[in-house]
Amino acid sequence: MTKRERIRAVVEGREPDKLPYSFWTHLPGIDLDPERLAEETYKFYRTYDVDFIKTMNNGMYAIEDFGCEIDYSEVLKGGVAHVVKTPIHQAEDWYKLSVCPVDKGSLARELKSLALLLEKTKQEDVPVIFTVFSPITTANKLSGGTLRQYLADGHGEAVHHALKIITETTCQVAKRAIELGADGIFFAAQSSTYDFMTAEEYEEYGVPYDMEVLEAAKDGWMNTIHAHGPNIMLELLKNYPVDVFNWHAWETYPAVDEASLVTGKCLMGGLNRTDITQCNRNAIRHQIFECFKMMKGRGQILTPGCVIRYPLDTKMLGFIKTTKEEIEQKMIVYSR
């Protein structure tokens, strides 16, 4: 099977020739340059021979055009980016947002990088999915992490207004990504956790806007929900109209086989990203073994639950593939 055939097989519930796998990271110092980002993403794919490519956009691209400034200096040290300037200082500021065009600024930069990457991979027959953030995730980042406080203070109407603007912008990005040739979007829902808000709140401020974005990406065949963080709202996310379900397996519930049963979708996950960063080889080997034991090599794409943080260890990344292949072969022999 080609990589595309292999991924399509697991997404459609068919048996692949082998368990597909992938992983991704951030590229600080590179990911603000579309040409370099495309080139380094392609090199990363070729180096580790992954079965699909998730674009490795910087995690703040969706808020730049709304007027934010971001400090990325901690990313190379294993940290995260920080908003140092935001246009949201009071409730009235939510009403001042306007739809961002996708042919200018950071959105144009990310889509250009995607187009360049797709050009590089057009003979490779490898799926590419483009990272898109849920509207409420973008709204929270845009406000410097203060969105919950605005809701608590009774400014829900202002937040709804902003979410409509953000959603229209995000829909245009998702639609354009699919039009360029992406096989789907990686829909990063970083606020769909009980640690952030209640299910009832997310049903009001999250779900309707999420659905609009997923509708805009409906022509993709590998649309993936990334349920970010611990304590995810599985009761809501399991019904999302996506092809693949990704979450922080082994870091939070549900268990791998439980996720398969509850969602009925192809799973993307099975590796604890912290164990990868800390080079815990025994832990990674055990996780791969448990995935094979639970899933029998079907209905799953073996990946971390989220981005692998720095520092990256190339030997550890190579260990993932060789260990997967070793366990896969032994499980095949054992099953006979």
C-alpha positions in Angstrom: 0.0 0.0 0.0 1.0 3.6 -0.5 0.9 5.9 2.5 -2.4 7.4 1.2 -3.9 3.9 0.7 -2.8 2.9 4.1 -4.3 5.9 5.9 -7.5 5.6 3.8 -7.8 2.0 4.8 -7.7 2.7 8.6 -10.0 5.7 8.2 -12.5 3.6 6.4 -12.3 0.7 8.8 -10.4 -1.6 6.5 -7.3 -3.6 7.4 -4.0 -1.8 6.3 -0.8 -3.6 5.3 0.8 -2.3 8.4 -0.1 0.1 11.2 0.4 3.7 10.0 2.2 6.1 12.2 3.3 9.8 12.4 4.3 12.6 14.8 5.0 16.3 14.6 6.6 19.2 16.4 7.0 22.9 16.2 9.7 24.6 14.1 10.5 27.9 16.1 12.6 30.3 14.1 11.4 28.7 10.9 7.6 28.6 11.1 7.2 32.3 10.3 8.9 31.8 6.9 6.5 29.9 4.5 9.3 28.7 2.3 11.5 27.4 5.1 8.5 25.9 6.9 7.5 23.9 3.9 11.0 22.8 3.2 11.7 21.7 6.8 8.3 20.0 7.1 9.1 18.0 4.0 12.6 17.1 5.3 11.0 16.0 8.6 8.6 13.8 6.7 11.4 12.2 4.6 13.7 11.7 7.6 11.2 9.8 9.7 9.2 8.3 6.8 5.8 9.1 8.5 2.6 7.9 6.9 0.9 11.4 6.9 2.0 14.9 7.4 0.4 17.3 9.9 1.4 20.8 9.1 3.7 22.2 11.8 2.4 25.7 12.0 3.2 28.0 14.9 0.5 27.7 17.4 -0.4 31.4 17.4 -0.9 32.0 13.7 -4.6 32.3 14.0 -4.5 35.4 16.2 -1.7 37.5 14.6 -4.0 39.1 12.0 -6.4 40.2 14.8 -3.7 42.4 16.3 -1.7 40.2 18.7 2.0 40.1 19.2 3.6 36.9 20.4 6.9 35.9 22.1 8.2 32.6 20.8 11.5 32.6 22.7 10.5 29.8 25.1 9.5 27.2 22.5 13.1 26.1 21.8 13.6 25.5 25.5 10.6 23.2 25.7 8.1 26.0 26.7 5.2 27.6 24.9 4.6 30.9 23.0 3.1 33.8 25.0 0.9 36.6 23.9 2.6 39.9 24.8 0.1 42.3 23.2 -3.7 41.7 22.6 -6.4 44.0 21.2 -8.8 42.8 23.9 -8.6 44.9 27.1 -12.3 45.3 27.9 -15.6 43.7 26.9 -16.3 46.4 24.2 -13.1 45.4 22.4 -14.7 42.0 21.3 -17.1 44.1 19.1 -14.2 45.7 17.3 -12.9 42.6 15.7 -13.4 42.2 11.9 -13.0 39.2 9.6 -9.4 38.7 8.5 -8.8 38.0 4.7 -7.0 34.8 3.9 -4.9 36.4 1.2 -3.0 38.7 3.6 -0.9 38.5 6.8 -0.4 35.4 8.8 -3.2 33.5 7.2 -1.8 34.0 3.7 1.6 33.0 5.1 0.3 29.7 6.4 -1.7 28.9 3.3 1.3 29.7 1.1 3.4 27.3 3.1 0.7 24.6 2.7 0.7 25.1 -1.1 4.5 24.8 -1.2 4.4 21.7 0.9 1.7 20.1 -1.3 3.8 20.9 -4.4 6.8 19.1 -2.8 4.7 16.0 -1.9 2.5 15.8 -5.1 4.5 12.7 -6.2 4.7 11.1 -2.8 1.1 10.0 -2.4 1.2 11.0 1.3 -1.8 12.6 3.0 -1.4 16.2 4.3 -3.7 17.7 6.9 -3.6 21.4 7.8 -3.8 22.7 11.4 -6.9 24.8 12.1 -7.9 26.1 15.6 -11.4 26.0 16.9 -13.0 29.5 17.2 -13.2 29.4 21.0 -9.5 28.4 21.2 -8.6 31.3 19.0 -10.8 33.7 21.1 -9.1 32.5 24.3 -5.6 33.0 22.9 -6.6 36.3 21.4 -7.6 37.6 24.8 -4.5 36.4 26.5 -6.3 33.5 28.2 -9.0 35.7 29.8 -12.1 34.5 27.9 -13.5 32.6 30.8 -13.4 35.8 32.9 -15.4 37.7 30.4 -18.1 35.0 30.5 -18.1 35.0 34.3 -18.5 38.7 34.2 -21.6 38.5 32.1 -20.2 39.5 28.7 -21.4 36.5 26.8 -23.1 38.6 24.1 -19.8 40.3 23.3 -18.0 36.9 23.2 -20.6 35.5 20.8 -20.1 38.5 18.5 -16.4 37.9 18.4 -16.8 34.1 17.9 -19.0 34.8 14.8 -16.2 37.0 13.3 -13.5 34.4 14.3 -15.6 31.6 12.9 -16.1 33.3 9.5 -12.4 33.8 9.3 -11.6 30.2 10.3 -14.1 28.8 7.8 -12.4 30.7 5.0 -9.0 29.2 6.1 -10.3 25.7 6.3 -12.1 25.9 3.0 -9.1 27.3 1.3 -6.8 24.6 2.7 -9.0 21.9 1.3 -9.2 23.7 -2.1 -5.4 23.8 -2.2 -5.3 20.1 -1.9 -5.1 19.3 1.8 -6.7 15.9 2.6 -8.3 17.3 5.7 -7.9 19.7 8.6 -6.4 19.0 12.0 -9.1 20.7 14.1 -7.3 21.7 17.3 -10.0 22.1 20.1 -7.9 23.3 23.0 -10.8 24.5 25.1 -13.0 21.5 25.0 -12.0 20.3 28.5 -13.9 20.3 31.8 -10.9 22.0 33.3 -11.7 25.1 31.2 -15.5 25.3 31.2 -18.7 23.3 31.7 -20.2 21.1 29.0 -23.2 23.4 29.0 -21.0 26.4 28.3 -19.1 24.6 25.6 -22.4 23.6 24.0 -23.2 27.3 23.7 -19.8 28.9 23.0 -18.0 26.0 21.3 -20.1 23.5 19.5 -22.1 25.7 17.1 -19.0 27.5 15.9 -17.0 24.2 15.7 -19.7 22.8 13.4 -19.5 25.7 11.0 -15.8 25.2 10.6 -16.1 21.4 10.1 -18.8 22.1 7.5 -16.4 24.4 5.7 -13.9 21.5 5.6 -16.5 18.8 4.6 -14.7 18.0 1.3 -11.7 16.6 3.2 -11.6 12.9 3.8 -9.2 13.0 6.8 -10.6 15.6 9.0 -9.4 15.1 12.5 -10.6 16.4 15.9 -7.7 17.1 18.2 -9.1 17.0 21.8 -6.4 18.9 23.5 -5.4 18.5 27.2 -6.7 16.5 30.1 -10.3 15.8 31.1 -11.8 16.2 27.6 -15.5 16.6 26.9 -15.8 13.2 25.3 -19.6 13.2 25.6 -19.7 16.1 23.1 -16.7 15.5 20.9 -17.5 11.8 20.2 -20.3 13.0 17.9 -18.3 15.5 15.9 -18.6 14.9 12.1 -14.9 14.1 11.6 -13.1 11.0 10.3 -10.4 10.7 12.9 -10.3 11.2 16.7 -7.0 12.4 18.3 -6.5 13.0 22.1 -3.8 12.7 24.7 -3.9 8.9 25.1 -2.2 7.5 28.2 -2.1 11.1 29.7 -5.9 11.3 30.2 -9.1 9.3 29.6 -10.4 7.6 27.6 -8.3 4.5 27.2 -7.4 3.5 23.6 -9.9 0.7 23.2 -12.5 2.7 25.1 -12.0 5.6 22.6 -12.5 3.3 19.7 -15.7 1.9 21.2 -17.2 5.2 22.3 -16.4 7.3 19.2 -16.7 4.6 16.5 -14.0 6.5 14.6 -10.4 5.9 13.4 -8.1 6.8 16.3 -5.0 8.9 16.1 -2.9 8.5 19.2 -1.3 5.9 21.4 2.0 7.5 22.4 2.6 9.7 25.4 4.5 12.7 24.0 6.2 13.3 27.4 7.7 9.9 27.3 9.1 10.6 23.9 10.7 13.9 25.0 12.1 12.2 28.1 13.4 9.3 26.1 11.5 6.7 28.2 12.0 3.9 25.7 10.4 1.2 27.9 7.3 3.2 28.3 7.0 3.9 24.6 7.6 0.2 23.8 4.9 -0.8 26.2 2.4 1.7 24.8 3.0 0.4 21.3 2.5 -3.1 22.5 -0.7 -2.2 24.3 -2.0 -0.5 21.2 -1.4 -3.7 19.1 -3.0 -5.8 21.9 -6.1 -3.6 22.0 -6.6 -2.6 18.4 -5.0 -5.5 16.5 -3.4 -3.1 14.1 -6.7 -1.8 12.8 -8.7 1.5 13.2 -5.7 3.4 14.5 -2.9 5.7 13.4 -0.1 5.5 15.9 0.9 9.0 17.0 1.5 11.1 20.1 -1.5 12.9 21.5 -0.1 16.3 20.7 3.0 18.1 19.5 6.4 16.7 20.6 8.1 19.5 22.6 11.8 20.3 22.5 14.4 19.2 22.9 14.0 16.7 20.1 16.1 13.5 20.2 16.5 12.1 16.7 17.4 8.7 18.0 14.3 8.5 20.1 12.1 9.5 17.2 13.7 6.8 15.1 13.1 4.3 17.9 9.3 4.8 17.5 9.2 3.4 14.0 11.7 0.5 14.5 9.9 -0.5 17.7 6.5 -0.4 16.0 7.8 -2.6 13.2 9.4 -5.0 15.6 6.3 -5.5 17.7 4.1 -5.6 14.6 6.1 -8.5 13.2 6.1 -10.4 16.5 2.4 -9.9 17.0 1.7 -11.2 13.5 3.8 -14.4 14.2 2.1 -14.8 17.6 -1.4 -14.5 16.2 -0.7 -17.3 13.8 
